[in-house]
């Protein structure tokens, strides 16, 4: 299955951060269970506000009014085994 292949590749290459580029939000939800299980930080620019708010990824990136914007979900990051300093949280739009 795709999920088993993803787990295998993450372990094989000792991946610590996974940038998710997909066409479907359904795939992001599937990947979320893997990143949390394997303690891999997840990042995407696919519907970042929704995916960060919903807890599917830890970090979302997008341009907002021509400026780069970071969205951050503190509880998702914790589930993925990541802790961010308060300085990072102060520059990101943070969700619990």
Gaussian input, Z-matrix of N, CA and C with variables (Angstrom, degrees):
# hf/3-21g

backbone

0 1
 N
 C     1     B1
 C     2     B2     1     A1
 N     3     B3     2     A2     1     D1
 C     4     B4     3     A3     2     D2
 C     5     B5     4     A4     3     D3
 N     6     B6     5     A5     4     D4
 C     7     B7     6     A6     5     D5
 C     8     B8     7     A7     6     D6
 N     9     B9     8     A8     7     D7
 C    10    B10     9     A9     8     D8
 C    11    B11    10    A10     9     D9
 N    12    B12    11    A11    10    D10
 C    13    B13    12    A12    11    D11
 C    14    B14    13    A13    12    D12
 N    15    B15    14    A14    13    D13
 C    16    B16    15    A15    14    D14
 C    17    B17    16    A16    15    D15
 N    18    B18    17    A17    16    D16
 C    19    B19    18    A18    17    D17
 C    20    B20    19    A19    18    D18
 N    21    B21    20    A20    19    D19
 C    22    B22    21    A21    20    D20
 C    23    B23    22    A22    21    D21
 N    24    B24    23    A23    22    D22
 C    25    B25    24    A24    23    D23
 C    26    B26    25    A25    24    D24
 N    27    B27    26    A26    25    D25
 C    28    B28    27    A27    26    D26
 C    29    B29    28    A28    27    D27
 N    30    B30    29    A29    28    D28
 C    31    B31    30    A30    29    D29
 C    32    B32    31    A31    30    D30
 N    33    B33    32    A32    31    D31
 C    34    B34    33    A33    32    D32
 C    35    B35    34    A34    33    D33
 N    36    B36    35    A35    34    D34
 C    37    B37    36    A36    35    D35
 C    38    B38    37    A37    36    D36
 N    39    B39    38    A38    37    D37
 C    40    B40    39    A39    38    D38
 C    41    B41    40    A40    39    D39
 N    42    B42    41    A41    40    D40
 C    43    B43    42    A42    41    D41
 C    44    B44    43    A43    42    D42
 N    45    B45    44    A44    43    D43
 C    46    B46    45    A45    44    D44
 C    47    B47    46    A46    45    D45
 N    48    B48    47    A47    46    D46
 C    49    B49    48    A48    47    D47
 C    50    B50    49    A49    48    D48
 N    51    B51    50    A50    49    D49
 C    52    B52    51    A51    50    D50
 C    53    B53    52    A52    51    D51
 N    54    B54    53    A53    52    D52
 C    55    B55    54    A54    53    D53
 C    56    B56    55    A55    54    D54
 N    57    B57    56    A56    55    D55
 C    58    B58    57    A57    56    D56
 C    59    B59    58    A58    57    D57
 N    60    B60    59    A59    58    D58
 C    61    B61    60    A60    59    D59
 C    62    B62    61    A61    60    D60
 N    63    B63    62    A62    61    D61
 C    64    B64    63    A63    62    D62
 C    65    B65    64    A64    63    D63
 N    66    B66    65    A65    64    D64
 C    67    B67    66    A66    65    D65
 C    68    B68    67    A67    66    D66
 N    69    B69    68    A68    67    D67
 C    70    B70    69    A69    68    D68
 C    71    B71    70    A70    69    D69
 N    72    B72    71    A71    70    D70
 C    73    B73    72    A72    71    D71
 C    74    B74    73    A73    72    D72
 N    75    B75    74    A74    73    D73
 C    76    B76    75    A75    74    D74
 C    77    B77    76    A76    75    D75
 N    78    B78    77    A77    76    D76
 C    79    B79    78    A78    77    D77
 C    80    B80    79    A79    78    D78
 N    81    B81    80    A80    79    D79
 C    82    B82    81    A81    80    D80
 C    83    B83    82    A82    81    D81
 N    84    B84    83    A83    82    D82
 C    85    B85    84    A84    83    D83
 C    86    B86    85    A85    84    D84
 N    87    B87    86    A86    85    D85
 C    88    B88    87    A87    86    D86
 C    89    B89    88    A88    87    D87
 N    90    B90    89    A89    88    D88
 C    91    B91    90    A90    89    D89
 C    92    B92    91    A91    90    D90
 N    93    B93    92    A92    91    D91
 C    94    B94    93    A93    92    D92
 C    95    B95    94    A94    93    D93
 N    96    B96    95    A95    94    D94
 C    97    B97    96    A96    95    D95
 C    98    B98    97    A97    96    D96
 N    99    B99    98    A98    97    D97
 C   100   B100    99    A99    98    D98
 C   101   B101   100   A100    99    D99
 N   102   B102   101   A101   100   D100
 C   103   B103   102   A102   101   D101
 C   104   B104   103   A103   102   D102
 N   105   B105   104   A104   103   D103
 C   106   B106   105   A105   104   D104
 C   107   B107   106   A106   105   D105
 N   108   B108   107   A107   106   D106
 C   109   B109   108   A108   107   D107
 C   110   B110   109   A109   108   D108
 N   111   B111   110   A110   109   D109
 C   112   B112   111   A111   110   D110
 C   113   B113   112   A112   111   D111
 N   114   B114   113   A113   112   D112
 C   115   B115   114   A114   113   D113
 C   116   B116   115   A115   114   D114
 N   117   B117   116   A116   115   D115
 C   118   B118   117   A117   116   D116
 C   119   B119   118   A118   117   D117
 N   120   B120   119   A119   118   D118
 C   121   B121   120   A120   119   D119
 C   122   B122   121   A121   120   D120
 N   123   B123   122   A122   121   D121
 C   124   B124   123   A123   122   D122
 C   125   B125   124   A124   123   D123
 N   126   B126   125   A125   124   D124
 C   127   B127   126   A126   125   D125
 C   128   B128   127   A127   126   D126
 N   129   B129   128   A128   127   D127
 C   130   B130   129   A129   128   D128
 C   131   B131   130   A130   129   D129
 N   132   B132   131   A131   130   D130
 C   133   B133   132   A132   131   D131
 C   134   B134   133   A133   132   D132
 N   135   B135   134   A134   133   D133
 C   136   B136   135   A135   134   D134
 C   137   B137   136   A136   135   D135
 N   138   B138   137   A137   136   D136
 C   139   B139   138   A138   137   D137
 C   140   B140   139   A139   138   D138
 N   141   B141   140   A140   139   D139
 C   142   B142   141   A141   140   D140
 C   143   B143   142   A142   141   D141
 N   144   B144   143   A143   142   D142
 C   145   B145   144   A144   143   D143
 C   146   B146   145   A145   144   D144
 N   147   B147   146   A146   145   D145
 C   148   B148   147   A147   146   D146
 C   149   B149   148   A148   147   D147
 N   150   B150   149   A149   148   D148
 C   151   B151   150   A150   149   D149
 C   152   B152   151   A151   150   D150
 N   153   B153   152   A152   151   D151
 C   154   B154   153   A153   152   D152
 C   155   B155   154   A154   153   D153
 N   156   B156   155   A155   154   D154
 C   157   B157   156   A156   155   D155
 C   158   B158   157   A157   156   D156
 N   159   B159   158   A158   157   D157
 C   160   B160   159   A159   158   D158
 C   161   B161   160   A160   159   D159
 N   162   B162   161   A161   160   D160
 C   163   B163   162   A162   161   D161
 C   164   B164   163   A163   162   D162
 N   165   B165   164   A164   163   D163
 C   166   B166   165   A165   164   D164
 C   167   B167   166   A166   165   D165
 N   168   B168   167   A167   166   D166
 C   169   B169   168   A168   167   D167
 C   170   B170   169   A169   168   D168
 N   171   B171   170   A170   169   D169
 C   172   B172   171   A171   170   D170
 C   173   B173   172   A172   171   D171
 N   174   B174   173   A173   172   D172
 C   175   B175   174   A174   173   D173
 C   176   B176   175   A175   174   D174
 N   177   B177   176   A176   175   D175
 C   178   B178   177   A177   176   D176
 C   179   B179   178   A178   177   D177
 N   180   B180   179   A179   178   D178
 C   181   B181   180   A180   179   D179
 C   182   B182   181   A181   180   D180
 N   183   B183   182   A182   181   D181
 C   184   B184   183   A183   182   D182
 C   185   B185   184   A184   183   D183
 N   186   B186   185   A185   184   D184
 C   187   B187   186   A186   185   D185
 C   188   B188   187   A187   186   D186
 N   189   B189   188   A188   187   D187
 C   190   B190   189   A189   188   D188
 C   191   B191   190   A190   189   D189
 N   192   B192   191   A191   190   D190
 C   193   B193   192   A192   191   D191
 C   194   B194   193   A193   192   D192
 N   195   B195   194   A194   193   D193
 C   196   B196   195   A195   194   D194
 C   197   B197   196   A196   195   D195
 N   198   B198   197   A197   196   D196
 C   199   B199   198   A198   197   D197
 C   200   B200   199   A199   198   D198
 N   201   B201   200   A200   199   D199
 C   202   B202   201   A201   200   D200
 C   203   B203   202   A202   201   D201
 N   204   B204   203   A203   202   D202
 C   205   B205   204   A204   203   D203
 C   206   B206   205   A205   204   D204
 N   207   B207   206   A206   205   D205
 C   208   B208   207   A207   206   D206
 C   209   B209   208   A208   207   D207
 N   210   B210   209   A209   208   D208
 C   211   B211   210   A210   209   D209
 C   212   B212   211   A211   210   D210
 N   213   B213   212   A212   211   D211
 C   214   B214   213   A213   212   D212
 C   215   B215   214   A214   213   D213
 N   216   B216   215   A215   214   D214
 C   217   B217   216   A216   215   D215
 C   218   B218   217   A217   216   D216
 N   219   B219   218   A218   217   D217
 C   220   B220   219   A219   218   D218
 C   221   B221   220   A220   219   D219
 N   222   B222   221   A221   220   D220
 C   223   B223   222   A222   221   D221
 C   224   B224   223   A223   222   D222
 N   225   B225   224   A224   223   D223
 C   226   B226   225   A225   224   D224
 C   227   B227   226   A226   225   D225
 N   228   B228   227   A227   226   D226
 C   229   B229   228   A228   227   D227
 C   230   B230   229   A229   228   D228
 N   231   B231   230   A230   229   D229
 C   232   B232   231   A231   230   D230
 C   233   B233   232   A232   231   D231
 N   234   B234   233   A233   232   D232
 C   235   B235   234   A234   233   D233
 C   236   B236   235   A235   234   D234
 N   237   B237   236   A236   235   D235
 C   238   B238   237   A237   236   D236
 C   239   B239   238   A238   237   D237
 N   240   B240   239   A239   238   D238
 C   241   B241   240   A240   239   D239
 C   242   B242   241   A241   240   D240
 N   243   B243   242   A242   241   D241
 C   244   B244   243   A243   242   D242
 C   245   B245   244   A244   243   D243
 N   246   B246   245   A245   244   D244
 C   247   B247   246   A246   245   D245
 C   248   B248   247   A247   246   D246
 N   249   B249   248   A248   247   D247
 C   250   B250   249   A249   248   D248
 C   251   B251   250   A250   249   D249
 N   252   B252   251   A251   250   D250
 C   253   B253   252   A252   251   D251
 C   254   B254   253   A253   252   D252
 N   255   B255   254   A254   253   D253
 C   256   B256   255   A255   254   D254
 C   257   B257   256   A256   255   D255
 N   258   B258   257   A257   256   D256
 C   259   B259   258   A258   257   D257
 C   260   B260   259   A259   258   D258
 N   261   B261   260   A260   259   D259
 C   262   B262   261   A261   260   D260
 C   263   B263   262   A262   261   D261
 N   264   B264   263   A263   262   D262
 C   265   B265   264   A264   263   D263
 C   266   B266   265   A265   264   D264
 N   267   B267   266   A266   265   D265
 C   268   B268   267   A267   266   D266
 C   269   B269   268   A268   267   D267
 N   270   B270   269   A269   268   D268
 C   271   B271   270   A270   269   D269
 C   272   B272   271   A271   270   D270
 N   273   B273   272   A272   271   D271
 C   274   B274   273   A273   272   D272
 C   275   B275   274   A274   273   D273
 N   276   B276   275   A275   274   D274
 C   277   B277   276   A276   275   D275
 C   278   B278   277   A277   276   D276
 N   279   B279   278   A278   277   D277
 C   280   B280   279   A279   278   D278
 C   281   B281   280   A280   279   D279
 N   282   B282   281   A281   280   D280
 C   283   B283   282   A282   281   D281
 C   284   B284   283   A283   282   D282
 N   285   B285   284   A284   283   D283
 C   286   B286   285   A285   284   D284
 C   287   B287   286   A286   285   D285

   B1=1.4657
   B2=1.5199
   B3=1.3222
   B4=1.4602
   B5=1.5333
   B6=1.3385
   B7=1.4638
   B8=1.5310
   B9=1.3132
   B10=1.4698
   B11=1.5223
   B12=1.3361
   B13=1.4672
   B14=1.5218
   B15=1.3423
   B16=1.4579
   B17=1.5224
   B18=1.3157
   B19=1.4748
   B20=1.5318
   B21=1.3157
   B22=1.4684
   B23=1.5272
   B24=1.3390
   B25=1.4687
   B26=1.5283
   B27=1.3255
   B28=1.4682
   B29=1.5208
   B30=1.3185
   B31=1.4703
   B32=1.5257
   B33=1.3317
   B34=1.4676
   B35=1.5252
   B36=1.3311
   B37=1.4607
   B38=1.5238
   B39=1.3413
   B40=1.4673
   B41=1.5305
   B42=1.3217
   B43=1.4648
   B44=1.5210
   B45=1.3236
   B46=1.4657
   B47=1.5166
   B48=1.3404
   B49=1.4647
   B50=1.5248
   B51=1.3287
   B52=1.4551
   B53=1.5226
   B54=1.3508
   B55=1.4617
   B56=1.5185
   B57=1.3250
   B58=1.4529
   B59=1.5265
   B60=1.3315
   B61=1.4632
   B62=1.5276
   B63=1.3215
   B64=1.4645
   B65=1.5220
   B66=1.3182
   B67=1.4603
   B68=1.5197
   B69=1.3230
   B70=1.4619
   B71=1.5276
   B72=1.3251
   B73=1.4587
   B74=1.5193
   B75=1.3344
   B76=1.4664
   B77=1.5185
   B78=1.3231
   B79=1.4614
   B80=1.5311
   B81=1.3200
   B82=1.4681
   B83=1.5210
   B84=1.3172
   B85=1.4624
   B86=1.5283
   B87=1.3224
   B88=1.4668
   B89=1.5258
   B90=1.3204
   B91=1.4661
   B92=1.5329
   B93=1.3282
   B94=1.4706
   B95=1.5247
   B96=1.3105
   B97=1.4652
   B98=1.5298
   B99=1.3224
   B100=1.4711
   B101=1.5238
   B102=1.3369
   B103=1.4756
   B104=1.5221
   B105=1.3145
   B106=1.4691
   B107=1.5158
   B108=1.3113
   B109=1.4644
   B110=1.5321
   B111=1.3347
   B112=1.4734
   B113=1.5273
   B114=1.3381
   B115=1.4704
   B116=1.5295
   B117=1.3351
   B118=1.4636
   B119=1.5251
   B120=1.3150
   B121=1.4619
   B122=1.5260
   B123=1.3350
   B124=1.4629
   B125=1.5274
   B126=1.3318
   B127=1.4616
   B128=1.5281
   B129=1.3481
   B130=1.4629
   B131=1.5188
   B132=1.3220
   B133=1.4612
   B134=1.5331
   B135=1.3341
   B136=1.4670
   B137=1.5303
   B138=1.3366
   B139=1.4763
   B140=1.5267
   B141=1.3342
   B142=1.4708
   B143=1.5229
   B144=1.3169
   B145=1.4628
   B146=1.5258
   B147=1.3213
   B148=1.4703
   B149=1.5311
   B150=1.3237
   B151=1.4633
   B152=1.5269
   B153=1.3126
   B154=1.4650
   B155=1.5288
   B156=1.3239
   B157=1.4753
   B158=1.5267
   B159=1.3413
   B160=1.4579
   B161=1.5350
   B162=1.3174
   B163=1.4588
   B164=1.5153
   B165=1.3371
   B166=1.4642
   B167=1.5228
   B168=1.3240
   B169=1.4650
   B170=1.5230
   B171=1.3205
   B172=1.4653
   B173=1.5159
   B174=1.3385
   B175=1.4609
   B176=1.5226
   B177=1.3256
   B178=1.4526
   B179=1.5111
   B180=1.3113
   B181=1.4620
   B182=1.5161
   B183=1.3458
   B184=1.4633
   B185=1.5224
   B186=1.3204
   B187=1.4527
   B188=1.5182
   B189=1.3182
   B190=1.4599
   B191=1.5194
   B192=1.3190
   B193=1.4609
   B194=1.5272
   B195=1.3381
   B196=1.4569
   B197=1.5189
   B198=1.3293
   B199=1.4646
   B200=1.5246
   B201=1.3417
   B202=1.4611
   B203=1.5273
   B204=1.3175
   B205=1.4539
   B206=1.5213
   B207=1.3248
   B208=1.4630
   B209=1.5246
   B210=1.3211
   B211=1.4578
   B212=1.5236
   B213=1.3139
   B214=1.4559
   B215=1.5226
   B216=1.3240
   B217=1.4572
   B218=1.5273
   B219=1.3143
   B220=1.4695
   B221=1.5316
   B222=1.3366
   B223=1.4690
   B224=1.5290
   B225=1.3268
   B226=1.4685
   B227=1.5187
   B228=1.3246
   B229=1.4642
   B230=1.5276
   B231=1.3083
   B232=1.4748
   B233=1.5309
   B234=1.3419
   B235=1.4725
   B236=1.5232
   B237=1.3411
   B238=1.4666
   B239=1.5240
   B240=1.3214
   B241=1.4565
   B242=1.5140
   B243=1.3273
   B244=1.4582
   B245=1.5244
   B246=1.3086
   B247=1.4627
   B248=1.5223
   B249=1.3247
   B250=1.4636
   B251=1.5186
   B252=1.3096
   B253=1.4606
   B254=1.5250
   B255=1.3083
   B256=1.4619
   B257=1.5252
   B258=1.3267
   B259=1.4703
   B260=1.5295
   B261=1.3241
   B262=1.4650
   B263=1.5270
   B264=1.3126
   B265=1.4585
   B266=1.5343
   B267=1.3132
   B268=1.4610
   B269=1.5302
   B270=1.3333
   B271=1.4768
   B272=1.5249
   B273=1.3366
   B274=1.4641
   B275=1.5302
   B276=1.3231
   B277=1.4695
   B278=1.5287
   B279=1.3235
   B280=1.4587
   B281=1.5208
   B282=1.3287
   B283=1.4660
   B284=1.5190
   B285=1.3208
   B286=1.4707
   B287=1.5078
   A1=110.28
   A2=116.08
   A3=120.81
   A4=111.03
   A5=116.11
   A6=119.94
   A7=111.00
   A8=117.27
   A9=120.99
   A10=110.98
   A11=116.49
   A12=120.55
   A13=110.87
   A14=116.74
   A15=120.87
   A16=110.47
   A17=116.94
   A18=121.12
   A19=110.08
   A20=116.43
   A21=121.35
   A22=111.14
   A23=117.40
   A24=121.42
   A25=111.80
   A26=116.52
   A27=119.64
   A28=110.27
   A29=116.35
   A30=120.20
   A31=111.53
   A32=116.32
   A33=121.35
   A34=112.00
   A35=116.66
   A36=121.29
   A37=113.24
   A38=116.35
   A39=121.77
   A40=111.45
   A41=115.85
   A42=122.23
   A43=110.00
   A44=116.25
   A45=122.02
   A46=113.14
   A47=116.63
   A48=122.13
   A49=107.57
   A50=115.88
   A51=120.30
   A52=109.18
   A53=116.18
   A54=121.35
   A55=106.85
   A56=116.53
   A57=121.79
   A58=110.19
   A59=115.83
   A60=122.83
   A61=106.73
   A62=115.84
   A63=120.81
   A64=110.02
   A65=116.14
   A66=120.91
   A67=111.89
   A68=117.30
   A69=120.86
   A70=112.10
   A71=116.31
   A72=120.51
   A73=111.85
   A74=117.49
   A75=120.52
   A76=110.75
   A77=116.34
   A78=120.94
   A79=109.94
   A80=117.03
   A81=119.98
   A82=110.52
   A83=117.87
   A84=120.75
   A85=110.99
   A86=117.50
   A87=120.92
   A88=111.29
   A89=115.72
   A90=120.34
   A91=110.20
   A92=117.21
   A93=121.37
   A94=111.74
   A95=117.23
   A96=118.73
   A97=110.81
   A98=116.67
   A99=120.93
   A100=110.53
   A101=117.37
   A102=119.06
   A103=110.93
   A104=117.10
   A105=119.42
   A106=110.94
   A107=117.31
   A108=121.36
   A109=111.38
   A110=115.94
   A111=120.77
   A112=113.67
   A113=116.68
   A114=121.65
   A115=111.24
   A116=115.43
   A117=123.49
   A118=107.43
   A119=116.98
   A120=121.52
   A121=110.16
   A122=116.57
   A123=121.33
   A124=111.07
   A125=114.82
   A126=122.57
   A127=107.54
   A128=116.84
   A129=119.52
   A130=110.69
   A131=114.78
   A132=120.77
   A133=109.02
   A134=116.81
   A135=123.38
   A136=108.19
   A137=116.52
   A138=121.33
   A139=111.46
   A140=116.84
   A141=119.38
   A142=114.83
   A143=118.42
   A144=119.36
   A145=109.55
   A146=116.50
   A147=120.99
   A148=111.39
   A149=116.66
   A150=119.91
   A151=112.92
   A152=117.15
   A153=119.63
   A154=109.82
   A155=117.41
   A156=120.73
   A157=111.49
   A158=116.56
   A159=121.56
   A160=112.96
   A161=117.47
   A162=120.68
   A163=114.80
   A164=116.79
   A165=120.01
   A166=112.25
   A167=117.51
   A168=122.52
   A169=109.38
   A170=115.65
   A171=120.54
   A172=112.53
   A173=115.76
   A174=120.30
   A175=110.03
   A176=115.68
   A177=121.92
   A178=109.85
   A179=116.37
   A180=122.02
   A181=109.76
   A182=116.52
   A183=120.11
   A184=109.75
   A185=114.93
   A186=120.44
   A187=107.87
   A188=116.39
   A189=121.98
   A190=106.98
   A191=116.71
   A192=122.80
   A193=110.67
   A194=115.57
   A195=121.96
   A196=115.04
   A197=118.10
   A198=121.46
   A199=110.00
   A200=116.56
   A201=118.47
   A202=110.52
   A203=116.34
   A204=121.49
   A205=109.10
   A206=115.47
   A207=122.36
   A208=108.13
   A209=115.65
   A210=122.11
   A211=106.69
   A212=117.10
   A213=120.99
   A214=110.72
   A215=117.17
   A216=121.66
   A217=107.79
   A218=114.52
   A219=121.98
   A220=112.06
   A221=117.10
   A222=119.03
   A223=111.72
   A224=117.61
   A225=120.11
   A226=110.12
   A227=116.81
   A228=120.39
   A229=110.38
   A230=116.12
   A231=120.18
   A232=110.31
   A233=117.19
   A234=121.01
   A235=110.96
   A236=115.95
   A237=120.69
   A238=111.75
   A239=116.50
   A240=120.29
   A241=114.51
   A242=118.37
   A243=122.16
   A244=110.78
   A245=114.47
   A246=121.17
   A247=106.69
   A248=116.06
   A249=120.89
   A250=109.90
   A251=115.90
   A252=120.48
   A253=109.74
   A254=115.72
   A255=120.50
   A256=111.95
   A257=117.92
   A258=121.05
   A259=110.13
   A260=117.37
   A261=121.36
   A262=109.71
   A263=115.65
   A264=120.26
   A265=111.65
   A266=116.85
   A267=120.19
   A268=112.85
   A269=117.24
   A270=119.82
   A271=111.66
   A272=116.53
   A273=120.40
   A274=109.45
   A275=115.09
   A276=120.07
   A277=104.63
   A278=116.02
   A279=121.50
   A280=112.29
   A281=114.48
   A282=122.68
   A283=107.01
   A284=116.29
   A285=120.89
   A286=110.39
   D1=162.79
   D2=179.12
   D3=-62.27
   D4=-39.39
   D5=-179.46
   D6=-63.79
   D7=-42.83
   D8=178.28
   D9=-64.05
   D10=-40.16
   D11=177.71
   D12=-63.38
   D13=-41.15
   D14=178.67
   D15=-62.85
   D16=-46.39
   D17=178.78
   D18=-59.12
   D19=-44.55
   D20=179.92
   D21=-60.10
   D22=-46.51
   D23=-178.30
   D24=-66.73
   D25=-39.92
   D26=178.68
   D27=-62.09
   D28=-45.13
   D29=179.68
   D30=-67.98
   D31=-43.88
   D32=-177.84
   D33=-60.05
   D34=-41.40
   D35=-175.38
   D36=-100.88
   D37=6.62
   D38=177.59
   D39=51.60
   D40=50.27
   D41=-175.82
   D42=-77.06
   D43=131.81
   D44=179.78
   D45=-108.43
   D46=-22.81
   D47=178.32
   D48=-134.05
   D49=131.20
   D50=-179.73
   D51=-119.54
   D52=115.64
   D53=175.45
   D54=-89.64
   D55=117.10
   D56=-172.30
   D57=-96.33
   D58=117.46
   D59=177.56
   D60=-122.45
   D61=106.24
   D62=-177.21
   D63=-141.91
   D64=166.70
   D65=177.64
   D66=-88.94
   D67=-26.43
   D68=-171.64
   D69=-119.16
   D70=138.39
   D71=175.00
   D72=-65.83
   D73=-26.89
   D74=178.78
   D75=-58.37
   D76=-38.44
   D77=179.85
   D78=-66.06
   D79=-40.10
   D80=179.31
   D81=-61.12
   D82=-39.84
   D83=178.09
   D84=-63.52
   D85=-38.20
   D86=177.43
   D87=-67.54
   D88=-41.58
   D89=-179.86
   D90=-66.08
   D91=-32.71
   D92=-179.11
   D93=-57.32
   D94=-40.98
   D95=-179.79
   D96=-65.12
   D97=-34.88
   D98=179.47
   D99=-71.08
   D100=-45.82
   D101=-178.17
   D102=-63.68
   D103=-35.89
   D104=178.45
   D105=-71.61
   D106=-40.23
   D107=179.14
   D108=-63.35
   D109=-43.18
   D110=-174.95
   D111=-94.27
   D112=1.07
   D113=179.42
   D114=59.56
   D115=54.68
   D116=178.95
   D117=-117.09
   D118=127.41
   D119=179.25
   D120=-67.87
   D121=130.33
   D122=-179.04
   D123=-105.98
   D124=138.66
   D125=-178.89
   D126=-137.60
   D127=141.40
   D128=175.31
   D129=-152.10
   D130=162.01
   D131=169.30
   D132=-119.85
   D133=9.50
   D134=176.50
   D135=-85.42
   D136=110.86
   D137=-177.25
   D138=42.92
   D139=57.98
   D140=-170.33
   D141=-60.94
   D142=-38.51
   D143=-178.28
   D144=-63.06
   D145=-50.84
   D146=-179.32
   D147=-61.21
   D148=-48.27
   D149=-175.47
   D150=-67.71
   D151=-32.98
   D152=176.68
   D153=-74.89
   D154=-47.91
   D155=178.93
   D156=-58.00
   D157=-41.65
   D158=-178.07
   D159=-75.41
   D160=-7.99
   D161=179.23
   D162=80.95
   D163=17.90
   D164=178.63
   D165=-79.19
   D166=-30.19
   D167=177.78
   D168=-137.60
   D169=159.81
   D170=179.01
   D171=-82.33
   D172=-40.50
   D173=-173.67
   D174=-129.84
   D175=132.43
   D176=175.29
   D177=-121.53
   D178=144.04
   D179=-178.06
   D180=-127.40
   D181=138.48
   D182=175.25
   D183=-163.77
   D184=164.85
   D185=171.03
   D186=-90.53
   D187=130.28
   D188=179.04
   D189=-128.47
   D190=113.75
   D191=-174.80
   D192=55.05
   D193=40.33
   D194=176.88
   D195=78.40
   D196=4.31
   D197=-179.61
   D198=-117.46
   D199=140.30
   D200=176.83
   D201=-63.86
   D202=135.01
   D203=-179.45
   D204=-129.13
   D205=137.45
   D206=178.93
   D207=-110.16
   D208=131.98
   D209=174.01
   D210=-112.95
   D211=141.23
   D212=-172.07
   D213=-140.17
   D214=131.88
   D215=176.42
   D216=-112.06
   D217=108.09
   D218=-174.47
   D219=-62.31
   D220=-44.14
   D221=-176.81
   D222=-70.98
   D223=-35.07
   D224=177.14
   D225=-66.70
   D226=-42.55
   D227=177.96
   D228=-59.48
   D229=-40.79
   D230=179.04
   D231=-63.16
   D232=-42.21
   D233=177.73
   D234=-62.07
   D235=-30.14
   D236=179.59
   D237=-88.02
   D238=3.65
   D239=175.82
   D240=84.20
   D241=17.81
   D242=-178.31
   D243=-112.68
   D244=142.81
   D245=174.88
   D246=-126.82
   D247=132.79
   D248=-178.69
   D249=-111.32
   D250=142.76
   D251=178.28
   D252=-69.14
   D253=156.27
   D254=-176.51
   D255=-62.55
   D256=-28.36
   D257=178.40
   D258=-60.46
   D259=-43.24
   D260=177.55
   D261=-63.68
   D262=-45.95
   D263=-178.88
   D264=-62.09
   D265=-28.66
   D266=-179.73
   D267=-74.17
   D268=-24.02
   D269=179.11
   D270=-95.50
   D271=-10.17
   D272=-179.49
   D273=-104.47
   D274=156.44
   D275=170.62
   D276=-82.17
   D277=109.80
   D278=-169.57
   D279=-101.31
   D280=136.94
   D281=175.28
   D282=-120.19
   D283=150.20
   D284=179.60
   D285=-90.67

